[in-house]
């Protein structure tokens, strides 16, 4: 069993899948548009992308957030279900850790990893040498310009360095693959939301008597 598969549904606009074959070191990645439709597109995308490679599955990695609340739930549940059905472990990598790894791969020594979390706000966390430092927080988009060097999905529109879902998924996978292969990574994945989802209750209907 040599295949490690990663699932990234942290974006509200895209799905990304990546795999690493420990037998030959080859990697593959795909990204497809999925605006608010991860629940219907993820399984068909997995079948098209992975196919027979699932027979050689060694582990599954889920990008665990922060990000789209609904997307993360779908991605993590799918990763856990796939791992259970194949009797392999599942691991989590946070969205910002994956961004930091992608930024380091592009030669960015230090800065801030960011990711949109809705309401014109971004999750943000400092990184250095591809590793996160400090604690994550939430910033309004208007504060991004004051961060100095920052990278992540949506960063390009605010003067930062854009990191696509595909880049994030692949680098997140490769950042944890050595620990998985060396049995140094702890199995398990837990969603990281940073705040409660923005859910509103339906208004009560008034029924006229009579």
C-alpha positions, 0 to 999 in steps of 0.5 A: 500500500503506497498511496496517500490521498488528500482531500481539500474542501476548505474553499467555498468555491473549489475542491482539490484532490492530491495523491502521493505514491510512496513507491515512486515519489510521484504526485498528482493534483486536481482542482475543480470549481465547486461553488457551494456544491462540494456535497454533490461533486466530491465523490464523483471527483474522487472516483475520476481522480483516484480510480484504481489507486484506491486499491493501494491506499495507505492513508487519507489526509483531510485539510481540516480548516479553517474554511467553508463550514459546509465544505469542511464537514463534507470533506472530513466526513468523506475522508473518514468514511473512505479511511474506514472502508479501506481500513487505513488511518486518516490524518488532518492538516490545517488549512493555514499549515498547508498554505504555509507549506505552499508559501515555503515551496515558493521561496517565502521564508516568513509571513502570514498564512490567510484563508477566507472565512466569510463575512469579508474576513480572513483567518490568519496565522504567522509562519516561518520556514514553512511552519506555523507560529503563534496562534490563529485569529480572524481579521477583516479583509481591510487589515490584510494590507498591514500584514506585510507578506501574506499568502493564501486563497483570496490574498491576491485580490488584496495585494498578497500572494495567491495560493490556489486550492490545488497548491494548498492541497498538494503541499499540505499532503507532502508536508505530512507524508514523511511523518505518515510513512515514518509512523510519526504522525498521530491519526485523527482529524478534527475540524478547525472553524475558529468561530461558530457558523453563520446560521440563521433560524427561519422566521416563524410563520404567523397563521391567521385564526379562523 
